[in-house]
Amino acid sequence: MAGKTASSASSVIKAATGSGVPVPGADIDTDRIIPARYMKAVTFEGLGQYAFHDVRFDQEGNKKDHPFNDPRYKGASILIVGSNFGCGSSREHAPQALMRWGIKAIIGESFAEIFAGNCSALGIPAVKVSAQEAEMLMHLVQERPDTQIRIDLEKKLVSAGGYEIPLDMPEAGRKVLVDGTWDSTAVLLANKEAIERTAARIPYLKGFRG
């Protein structure tokens, strides 16, 4: 189908900037990010309050020692993680919960492939750095929680505290963010006329009104 590349100023994501929140540890799976019992909602609205729920609260609802409960990281929008983050089931509720908690981007040593893809589909850059650099960033924000972190997807750099760190992510995921084509709804709307022309050529769709 012929059509134009769909993007808008609001969907183009060339960079993400904010303070960071460190969640150390390897193999943090999607069930830890959002327990399955909180996935029964009809929409994704409200999932943010359940992000990391079972490691943030005990059975009586009392807060545990977890970075998402730490007031020093209030308002943080960049999550810093270890290796194989987002492994386990492919539930898109995991990045949805993180996004609705306030996370706009994730920096880590490595990610489960499906989780990283789900992040890109929501406009959340999930970028990789070396193990040493991920650990350095965690220590940096632990010591100085107000440190501003910038993820530049065009220059492929993470900047924080005077450091510049090369980042890596699948080129397909980076491209849809920078081009603004990660938003599939925006792509469809931008190609409305082309879709209608194609539909008009399909015999069983002629005269159809949805």
C-alpha positions in Angstrom: 0.0 0.0 0.0 1.4 3.3 -1.0 1.4 6.0 1.7 3.5 8.5 3.5 5.6 7.9 6.5 3.5 8.8 9.5 4.9 10.9 12.3 4.1 13.9 14.3 5.9 16.3 16.5 4.4 14.6 19.5 5.4 11.0 18.4 9.0 11.7 17.4 11.3 10.6 20.3 14.9 11.7 19.7 16.0 12.0 23.3 14.8 11.4 26.9 15.9 13.5 29.9 15.2 13.1 33.6 16.5 11.9 36.9 17.1 8.2 37.4 15.9 5.5 39.7 18.1 2.4 40.1 16.7 -1.1 40.4 19.7 -3.4 40.6 19.7 -7.2 40.0 19.7 -9.6 37.1 16.8 -11.5 35.5 14.1 -9.3 36.9 11.1 -10.8 35.1 7.8 -9.4 34.0 5.9 -11.1 36.9 8.1 -9.1 39.4 7.5 -5.9 37.4 3.7 -6.4 37.5 2.2 -9.4 39.3 -0.3 -11.4 37.2 -3.2 -10.8 39.6 -3.2 -7.1 38.7 -3.6 -7.9 35.0 -7.3 -8.4 35.1 -8.2 -4.8 34.5 -10.1 -4.0 31.3 -7.6 -1.1 30.4 -4.1 -0.3 31.4 -5.1 2.7 33.4 -4.0 2.5 37.0 -1.4 -0.2 36.5 1.4 2.2 37.6 0.5 1.8 41.3 1.2 -2.0 41.0 4.7 -1.7 39.5 7.0 -3.9 41.5 4.1 -4.4 44.0 5.2 -7.6 45.6 8.8 -6.4 46.3 7.6 -2.9 47.4 4.9 -4.0 49.9 4.5 -6.9 52.4 1.3 -8.9 52.8 -0.1 -6.2 55.2 0.6 -3.5 52.7 3.5 -2.0 54.5 6.3 -0.5 52.4 9.5 -2.4 52.0 12.9 -1.0 51.2 12.6 -0.6 47.4 13.8 2.3 45.2 10.3 2.9 43.9 9.3 3.7 47.6 12.3 5.9 48.2 11.4 9.6 48.3 14.8 10.5 46.9 13.7 9.2 43.6 10.3 10.8 43.5 9.6 12.1 40.0 12.4 10.0 38.4 11.6 9.1 34.8 14.7 7.0 33.7 15.0 3.5 35.1 18.4 2.0 35.5 18.6 -1.8 35.6 20.9 -4.8 35.2 21.0 -7.7 32.8 18.1 -9.6 31.2 15.5 -7.2 32.4 12.0 -8.0 31.5 12.5 -11.7 31.0 9.7 -14.3 31.5 6.3 -13.9 30.0 5.8 -11.5 27.1 3.1 -9.5 28.8 2.9 -5.9 27.6 1.5 -5.0 31.0 5.1 -4.8 32.3 6.2 -1.7 30.3 2.7 -0.3 30.6 3.0 -0.4 34.4 6.4 1.2 34.3 5.2 3.9 31.9 2.2 4.7 34.1 4.4 4.9 37.2 6.3 7.6 35.3 9.2 5.9 33.5 10.0 7.4 30.1 13.2 5.4 29.3 15.2 2.5 30.6 19.0 2.0 30.6 20.3 -1.5 31.3 23.0 -4.1 30.6 20.5 -6.2 28.5 16.8 -6.8 28.0 14.6 -9.6 27.0 13.9 -9.2 23.3 10.1 -9.1 23.6 10.1 -6.7 26.5 12.4 -4.3 24.6 10.0 -4.5 21.6 7.0 -3.8 23.8 8.8 -0.8 25.2 9.5 0.6 21.7 5.8 0.1 20.8 5.0 2.4 23.7 7.6 5.0 22.9 9.9 4.0 25.7 13.6 3.7 24.7 15.2 0.7 26.2 18.9 1.2 25.7 21.9 -1.0 26.5 25.2 0.0 28.1 28.0 -2.2 29.4 27.7 -3.9 32.8 30.3 -1.6 34.3 28.6 1.5 32.9 25.2 0.4 34.2 26.7 -0.1 37.6 28.4 3.3 37.5 25.1 5.0 36.6 23.4 3.2 39.5 26.1 4.4 41.9 25.9 7.9 40.5 22.1 8.3 41.1 22.3 6.6 44.5 24.9 9.2 45.6 23.2 12.1 43.7 19.6 11.3 43.1 19.0 14.7 41.4 21.5 13.9 38.6 20.0 14.6 35.2 20.4 11.9 32.7 20.0 12.4 29.0 19.6 9.6 26.4 20.3 10.9 22.9 19.0 8.4 20.4 20.5 10.3 17.4 24.0 10.6 18.8 23.6 7.2 20.6 24.9 8.6 23.8 23.9 8.6 27.5 25.1 11.7 29.3 25.1 12.0 33.1 27.2 13.7 35.7 29.9 14.7 33.2 30.1 11.3 31.7 29.2 10.3 28.1 28.5 6.7 27.5 27.8 5.0 24.2 24.5 3.3 24.0 23.2 0.4 22.0 19.8 -0.7 20.9 18.3 -2.6 17.9 18.4 -0.2 14.9 14.7 -1.0 14.1 13.6 0.0 17.5 15.7 3.2 17.5 14.5 4.1 14.0 10.8 3.9 14.8 11.3 6.2 17.9 13.4 8.8 16.0 11.1 8.7 13.0 8.0 8.8 15.2 6.5 5.7 13.6 6.3 3.7 16.8 2.7 4.9 17.3 0.7 2.5 15.1 -2.5 4.5 15.6 -0.7 7.6 14.3 0.6 5.6 11.3 -3.0 4.5 10.4 -4.4 8.0 10.8 -1.7 9.5 8.7 -2.4 7.0 5.9 -6.3 7.3 6.1 -6.6 8.3 2.4 -4.3 5.5 1.2 -6.3 3.0 3.3 -9.6 4.2 1.8 -8.2 3.9 -1.8 -7.1 0.4 -1.1 -10.4 -0.6 0.5 -12.2 0.8 -2.5 -10.4 -1.7 -4.7 -11.5 -4.7 -2.7 -14.9 -5.9 -4.0 -16.3 -7.1 -0.7 -15.5 -3.8 1.0 -17.1 -1.5 -1.5 -19.9 0.4 0.1 -19.0 -0.9 3.6 -19.4 1.5 6.5 -17.8 0.5 9.8 
